[in-house]
């Protein structure tokens, strides 16, 4: 029985030690701060739709802005209508010209000589025709006299027929000479047209944008010589989504501006709307014309027009 005491004492001590450790752990747990509750993030606001204002056409403030170059209806390359050598230049780039103004001249000496020869031939044939017509009057008079003499039985019938046949023959000679005269006049007209082609003229009023030729240059038919452009009216051609069918009207005025001229504000009036929708792009085409003065705007400049939002 005495041997059991030491073991009993050890058991009580271990029990006390375990209880002390348990209390210490409880105190540490009680002293440690509780972790903060993690809150769920608030739902982000829906992102606004991206603006399309940076492209060729875009939505800005609910409206549609489309861009494009300013154009004019009359703008062409003036080409040579026949082969030749440029003998004179009469207009430079930047020259304002009226319709029919001579821009350049081709060497026309040979054509002028041929035309004068043809005109002389025409005058000669006209003189021949007058001579034949005068002879016709004489033959008619001879025939009338022969008829009177035959009625009086003073000449044979063969003489009367001879006078008649001479009148008929002269009629055909007059017809032949008239055809010759007509041919000569057509040749004359043809040479006059060829002579006109040696004069390079402005097809309409405007300004010479470029000159491609020089004096002494040999040119062939179809070669570019000048670029002439009208200065107005200024227009812009643009496309719109098909949902604008029925919304855009002919005569409607639209704000027009150029990013290169921010201080200038203009107005363009719709003058034409395509009656069909392009099935490949689902768009309609429209044409607007600048109203009033154009300020510093020039053909070829990039501008934009604004269409209000659909309601």
C-alpha positions as CSV (number, residue, x, y, z in Angstrom):
1,X,0.0,0.0,0.0
2,X,2.9,2.4,0.6
3,X,4.2,1.7,-2.8
4,X,1.1,3.2,-4.4
5,X,1.5,6.7,-3.0
6,X,4.1,8.0,-5.3
7,X,2.1,7.0,-8.3
8,X,-1.0,8.6,-6.9
9,X,0.9,11.8,-6.3
10,X,2.2,11.9,-9.9
11,X,-1.3,11.4,-11.3
12,X,-2.7,14.3,-9.3
13,X,0.2,16.6,-10.4
14,X,-0.3,15.7,-14.1
15,X,-4.0,16.4,-13.8
16,X,-3.3,19.8,-12.3
17,X,-0.8,20.6,-15.0
18,X,-3.2,19.7,-17.7
19,X,-5.9,21.8,-16.2
20,X,-3.6,24.8,-16.0
21,X,-2.6,24.5,-19.7
22,X,-6.2,24.3,-20.7
23,X,-7.0,27.5,-18.8
24,X,-4.0,29.3,-20.4
25,X,-5.2,28.2,-23.9
26,X,-8.6,29.6,-23.1
27,X,-7.2,32.9,-22.0
28,X,-5.1,33.2,-25.2
29,X,-8.0,32.4,-27.3
30,X,-10.1,34.9,-25.6
31,X,-7.5,37.6,-25.9
32,X,-6.9,37.1,-29.6
33,X,-8.9,39.4,-31.8
34,X,-11.4,37.9,-34.1
35,X,-10.7,38.3,-37.8
36,X,-12.9,40.9,-39.5
37,X,-15.7,39.6,-41.7
38,X,-14.9,39.8,-45.4
39,X,-17.5,41.9,-47.1
40,X,-18.6,41.0,-50.6
41,X,-17.6,43.7,-53.2
42,X,-20.4,45.9,-54.4
43,X,-21.5,45.2,-57.9
44,X,-19.7,47.5,-60.4
45,X,-21.8,49.9,-62.3
46,X,-22.5,48.9,-65.9
47,X,-19.9,50.2,-68.3
48,X,-21.0,52.9,-70.6
49,X,-21.1,51.9,-74.3
50,X,-17.9,52.8,-76.1
51,X,-18.1,55.9,-78.2
52,X,-17.7,55.5,-81.9
53,X,-16.7,59.0,-82.5
54,X,-13.1,58.1,-83.4
55,X,-13.9,56.3,-86.7
56,X,-15.3,57.4,-90.0
57,X,-18.6,57.5,-88.4
58,X,-19.4,57.5,-84.7
59,X,-22.0,58.1,-82.0
60,X,-21.5,61.2,-80.0
61,X,-23.9,62.4,-77.4
62,X,-26.5,60.1,-78.9
63,X,-26.1,61.5,-82.4
64,X,-24.2,60.3,-85.4
65,X,-21.2,62.0,-86.9
66,X,-19.9,61.0,-90.3
67,X,-16.8,62.3,-92.0
68,X,-15.7,62.5,-95.6
69,X,-13.9,64.7,-98.2
70,X,-15.4,67.8,-99.8
71,X,-16.1,67.2,-103.4
72,X,-17.3,69.3,-106.4
73,X,-19.2,67.9,-109.3
74,X,-17.0,69.5,-112.0
75,X,-13.4,68.2,-111.6
76,X,-11.6,66.6,-114.6
77,X,-8.3,65.9,-116.2
78,X,-8.1,67.9,-119.4
79,X,-6.5,65.6,-122.0
80,X,-5.0,66.0,-125.5
81,X,-7.6,65.2,-128.2
82,X,-5.0,64.7,-130.9
83,X,-1.3,64.1,-131.3
84,X,0.9,67.2,-131.5
85,X,3.6,69.3,-130.0
86,X,2.7,71.9,-127.3
87,X,3.7,75.3,-128.8
88,X,2.3,77.5,-126.0
89,X,1.2,77.3,-122.3
90,X,-1.4,79.9,-121.3
91,X,-2.3,78.8,-117.7
92,X,-0.4,77.7,-114.7
93,X,-1.5,76.0,-111.5
94,X,-3.7,78.3,-109.5
95,X,-5.0,80.2,-112.5
96,X,-8.7,81.0,-112.3
97,X,-10.3,80.3,-115.7
98,X,-13.7,80.7,-117.4
99,X,-15.3,78.1,-119.6
100,X,-13.6,78.1,-123.0
101,X,-10.4,79.7,-121.8
102,X,-7.4,78.5,-123.8
103,X,-5.0,76.7,-121.4
104,X,-2.4,75.6,-124.0
105,X,-1.9,75.5,-127.8
106,X,-0.6,72.7,-130.0
107,X,1.3,73.3,-133.2
108,X,-1.4,73.9,-135.8
109,X,0.6,75.1,-138.9
110,X,-0.1,72.0,-141.0
111,X,-3.7,71.9,-140.2
112,X,-4.1,75.6,-140.9
113,X,-2.5,75.1,-144.3
114,X,-4.8,72.1,-145.1
115,X,-7.8,74.0,-144.0
116,X,-7.0,77.0,-146.3
117,X,-6.5,74.6,-149.2
118,X,-9.9,73.0,-148.6
119,X,-11.6,76.3,-148.3
120,X,-10.1,77.3,-151.7
121,X,-11.4,74.1,-153.2
122,X,-14.9,74.8,-151.7
123,X,-14.9,78.3,-153.3
124,X,-13.8,76.8,-156.7
125,X,-16.7,74.2,-156.6
126,X,-19.1,77.0,-155.6
127,X,-18.0,78.9,-158.7
128,X,-18.5,75.8,-160.9
129,X,-22.0,75.3,-159.5
130,X,-22.9,78.9,-160.4
131,X,-21.5,78.3,-163.9
132,X,-23.6,75.1,-164.3
133,X,-26.7,76.9,-163.0
134,X,-26.2,79.7,-165.5
135,X,-25.8,77.2,-168.3
136,X,-29.0,75.6,-167.2
137,X,-30.8,78.9,-167.7
138,X,-29.4,79.1,-171.3
139,X,-30.4,75.5,-172.1
140,X,-33.9,76.1,-170.8
141,X,-34.3,79.1,-173.0
142,X,-33.0,77.1,-176.0
143,X,-35.5,74.3,-175.2
144,X,-38.4,76.8,-175.0
145,X,-37.4,78.3,-178.4
146,X,-37.0,74.8,-179.9
147,X,-40.5,74.0,-178.7
148,X,-41.9,77.1,-180.4
149,X,-40.1,76.4,-183.7
150,X,-41.2,72.8,-183.7
151,X,-44.8,73.9,-183.2
152,X,-44.4,76.1,-186.2
153,X,-42.9,73.1,-188.1
154,X,-39.6,75.1,-188.6
155,X,-37.3,72.4,-187.1
156,X,-37.3,68.7,-187.0
157,X,-38.4,66.7,-183.9
158,X,-34.8,65.5,-183.4
159,X,-33.7,69.1,-182.8
160,X,-36.3,69.5,-180.2
161,X,-35.3,66.3,-178.5
162,X,-31.7,67.4,-178.6
163,X,-32.5,70.6,-176.8
164,X,-34.5,68.6,-174.2
165,X,-31.7,66.1,-173.5
166,X,-29.2,68.9,-173.0
167,X,-31.4,70.4,-170.3
168,X,-31.7,66.9,-168.6
169,X,-28.0,66.4,-168.8
170,X,-27.3,69.8,-167.3
171,X,-29.6,68.9,-164.3
172,X,-27.5,65.9,-163.5
173,X,-24.3,67.9,-163.8
174,X,-25.6,70.5,-161.4
175,X,-26.5,67.6,-158.9
176,X,-23.0,66.2,-159.3
177,X,-21.4,69.6,-158.6
178,X,-23.7,70.1,-155.5
179,X,-22.5,66.8,-154.1
180,X,-18.9,67.8,-154.7
181,X,-19.6,71.1,-152.9
182,X,-21.2,69.2,-150.0
183,X,-18.2,66.9,-149.7
184,X,-15.8,69.9,-149.8
185,X,-17.7,71.6,-147.0
186,X,-17.6,68.5,-144.9
187,X,-13.9,68.2,-145.3
188,X,-13.6,71.8,-144.4
189,X,-15.7,71.3,-141.2
190,X,-13.6,68.2,-140.3
191,X,-10.4,70.2,-140.5
192,X,-11.9,73.0,-138.5
193,X,-12.7,70.5,-135.7
194,X,-9.2,69.1,-135.9
195,X,-7.9,72.7,-135.6
196,X,-10.1,73.2,-132.5
197,X,-8.5,70.2,-130.9
198,X,-5.2,72.0,-131.0
199,X,-6.6,74.6,-128.6
200,X,-6.7,73.0,-125.1
201,X,-9.6,74.8,-123.4
202,X,-11.1,74.8,-119.9
203,X,-14.4,72.8,-120.0
204,X,-16.0,74.9,-117.3
205,X,-15.2,77.8,-115.0
206,X,-12.9,77.0,-112.1
207,X,-9.2,76.9,-111.2
208,X,-6.3,75.0,-112.7
209,X,-5.2,72.6,-109.9
210,X,-2.2,71.1,-111.8
211,X,-0.3,71.3,-115.0
212,X,1.2,68.2,-116.4
213,X,2.8,69.4,-119.7
214,X,5.4,71.9,-120.8
215,X,6.2,73.9,-124.0
216,X,7.8,71.8,-126.7
217,X,6.6,68.5,-125.4
218,X,5.2,66.0,-127.8
219,X,1.9,64.6,-126.6
220,X,-0.4,61.8,-127.8
221,X,-4.1,61.7,-127.9
222,X,-5.4,61.0,-124.3
223,X,-2.3,62.4,-122.5
224,X,-3.2,64.4,-119.4
225,X,-2.3,68.1,-119.8
226,X,-4.1,69.9,-116.9
227,X,-6.3,69.2,-113.9
228,X,-9.2,71.7,-113.7
229,X,-11.6,71.8,-110.8
230,X,-14.6,74.0,-110.0
231,X,-14.5,75.8,-106.7
232,X,-18.1,75.2,-105.8
233,X,-20.7,74.2,-104.9
234,X,-18.9,72.1,-102.2
235,X,-20.5,68.8,-101.4
236,X,-20.0,65.8,-99.1
237,X,-21.1,62.2,-99.9
238,X,-21.6,59.9,-97.0
239,X,-23.4,56.7,-95.9
240,X,-25.7,56.0,-93.0
241,X,-27.1,52.8,-91.4
242,X,-30.3,51.6,-92.9
243,X,-32.2,52.5,-89.8
244,X,-32.0,56.1,-90.9
245,X,-34.2,55.4,-93.9
246,X,-37.2,57.7,-93.6
247,X,-35.5,59.8,-90.9
248,X,-33.1,61.8,-93.1
249,X,-35.1,64.0,-95.5
250,X,-34.2,65.9,-98.7
251,X,-33.7,69.6,-97.8
252,X,-32.8,68.8,-94.2
253,X,-29.9,71.0,-92.9
254,X,-27.0,69.4,-91.0
255,X,-24.1,71.0,-89.0
256,X,-20.8,70.8,-90.9
257,X,-17.4,71.4,-89.6
258,X,-13.7,70.6,-90.3
259,X,-11.2,69.4,-87.6
260,X,-8.6,71.6,-89.3
261,X,-10.7,74.7,-89.1
262,X,-12.3,74.5,-85.6
263,X,-13.3,78.2,-85.6
264,X,-15.5,77.8,-88.7
265,X,-19.0,76.4,-88.5
266,X,-21.1,75.7,-91.6
267,X,-24.4,74.1,-92.6
268,X,-24.9,71.5,-95.3
269,X,-28.3,70.8,-96.9
270,X,-29.2,67.3,-98.0
271,X,-29.8,67.4,-101.8
272,X,-30.0,63.6,-102.6
273,X,-30.7,60.4,-100.8
274,X,-30.2,57.0,-102.4
275,X,-33.6,55.3,-103.1
276,X,-32.1,51.8,-102.3
277,X,-30.2,50.2,-99.4
278,X,-26.8,48.6,-100.2
279,X,-27.4,45.0,-99.2
280,X,-23.7,44.3,-98.7
281,X,-23.2,47.0,-96.0
282,X,-26.8,47.7,-95.0
283,X,-26.3,51.4,-95.6
284,X,-27.9,54.2,-97.6
285,X,-25.9,56.9,-99.4
286,X,-26.7,60.6,-99.1
287,X,-25.3,63.8,-100.7
288,X,-25.3,67.2,-98.9
289,X,-24.3,70.6,-100.3
290,X,-22.7,73.4,-98.4
291,X,-25.0,76.4,-97.8
292,X,-23.6,79.9,-97.9
293,X,-20.0,81.0,-98.0
294,X,-17.3,78.3,-97.7
295,X,-14.7,80.3,-95.8
296,X,-11.4,78.5,-95.9
297,X,-12.9,75.2,-97.0
298,X,-11.5,73.8,-100.2
299,X,-12.3,70.7,-102.3
300,X,-10.6,67.6,-101.0
301,X,-10.6,68.8,-97.3
302,X,-11.9,66.3,-94.7
303,X,-15.1,67.5,-93.0
304,X,-17.8,66.0,-90.8
305,X,-21.6,66.4,-90.6
306,X,-23.7,65.7,-87.6
307,X,-27.0,63.9,-87.6
308,X,-29.2,64.1,-84.5
309,X,-30.0,60.9,-82.6
310,X,-33.1,58.9,-83.6
311,X,-36.2,59.6,-81.6
